[in-house]
């Protein structure tokens, strides 16, 4: 089970830190990712981190502003979001993937959290 938190209202240029707590004892066997879905759009990839945390990928629009990290001792993955823009406003979802390869595809993920809303005011 994945439980996302940390969303809220922030002004443009501000920061938020999202967290996703994962229950179970096999957290370090999953690649973990964040996706987002803005109103009226499809869910899109944001960032992914490998099982050990040594490999990360980001969608181009968030590179240099967002950082994904994980704490395998606490079964938690984070998304630090700095320099938020109105176009970052969306419901953010964490996801877990058991496969060995990192993927940006929605279909590649086995488990999903419930989503946390990020609102950015201009």
C-alpha positions, -999 to 999 in steps of 0.1 A, spaced: 0 0 0 13 35 -10 3 66 9 11 99 -6 12 132 14 26 167 14 5 184 -12 -10 218 -6 -13 254 -18 19 273 -26 27 305 -45 46 304 -77 83 301 -70 77 283 -37 85 248 -26 68 216 -14 81 182 -4 59 152 -12 63 120 6 51 85 -2 51 59 26 51 23 14 39 -5 36 55 -39 35 90 -53 38 101 -53 2 103 -16 -5 139 -18 -18 128 -43 -45 107 -16 -62 116 12 -85 96 42 -73 82 70 -94 60 101 -92 34 109 -118 10 138 -120 -24 145 -136 -36 180 -142 -73 186 -147 -85 175 -181 -52 159 -190 -37 124 -189 -14 112 -161 22 120 -170 55 109 -157 75 132 -135 104 113 -120 117 78 -112 143 64 -88 159 30 -89 158 5 -61 191 15 -47 185 52 -53 216 56 -75 197 62 -108 171 89 -113 153 103 -144 131 133 -147 107 147 -173 124 177 -190 100 202 -176 110 196 -140 148 190 -144 168 212 -121 137 221 -100 125 187 -87 145 160 -68 134 125 -62 149 106 -33 142 75 -12 150 62 22 150 24 21 153 22 59 120 41 62 102 27 32 96 63 19 101 81 -13 102 119 -16 97 145 -43 113 179 -34 97 205 -56 114 239 -59 106 268 -81 70 257 -85 51 271 -115 14 272 -122 18 245 -148 30 221 -120 -4 222 -105 -18 187 -105 -26 157 -84 6 139 -78 8 101 -75 35 78 -63 39 44 -80 59 13 -75 74 -11 -101 88 -45 -95 106 -49 -128 143 -44 -132 141 -17 -158 132 19 -152 102 31 -171 82 63 -177 51 45 -187 20 44 -166 14 8 -176 48 -2 -162 38 3 -126 22 -23 -104 10 -2 -74 -3 33 -71 -9 57 -42 -41 77 -38 -27 110 -50 -20 143 -33 -31 177 -47 -5 204 -54 -20 238 -61 2 267 -74 -11 302 -73 3 328 -97 
